[in-house]
Amino acid sequence: MKRLLEILGFFVLAQGVLGLVRRFTGWGGGLVHRFLADYEVFASVVLIVLAFALFAAAESRRGR
């Protein structure tokens, strides 16, 4: 379960960063632009925060 949370967190973090890069530089891709073009910045920031929450959840599973 810990490994799954880490992989999911990495994917979500990558999509959030790609969304911000695409919005401010025009370079890159990602799913955020494809599905949430009008809310790119907001959705990207939410994805980055979600990624850190997933990493924290994965870290809390370490002792189990």
N, C-alpha and C positions, 0 to 999 in steps of 0.2 A: 504494500500500500504506500509505503514511504517513497519508493522509487517512482510509482505512478504519479504521485503528487509533484515530485520534482520534475518529471518529464512534462507534465501538464503545465506547471509553472513556467518552465523554460519556453514552451510554445506560446503561452499567453504573453510573456514578457517580450518575446521576439515580435509578435504581432503588434503590441503596443508601441514598441520602439520604431518598427517599420512604418506604422501609421503616422507617427510624429515626423519621421524623416521625410516621408512622402509629402506631407502637408507643407512643411517649411522649405524643402529643397526641390521637390518635384521628382526626386530620384527614388527609386525603390518600388515596392509593391505592397503586398499584404492584403489581408481579407477585410481590414477596416475600411479601406477606400472603396472596395467593391460593394459592401453591404451597407455602410453607414457614411456615405460620402458627405452628407450635410453636417454630420456631427463628428468629424474625424478627430479633432483635438480632444473633445470631451471623452469620446469612446477610447481613445488611445491612453489617456491618463487613467481612466477607470480600469483598463486592462493591466496597466503597469501596477496599480495598487492591488488588484486582484492577484497578480503574480506574486507579489511580496507576501500576501496573505496565504497563498498556497505554499510558498517556501516556509513560512512560519508554521503552518500546519504539518508539513513534512518533518520539520525539525522537532516538533513536539512528539512525533511518533517515534523518535530515535530511541527513547528509553523503553519502548514496548517491544 
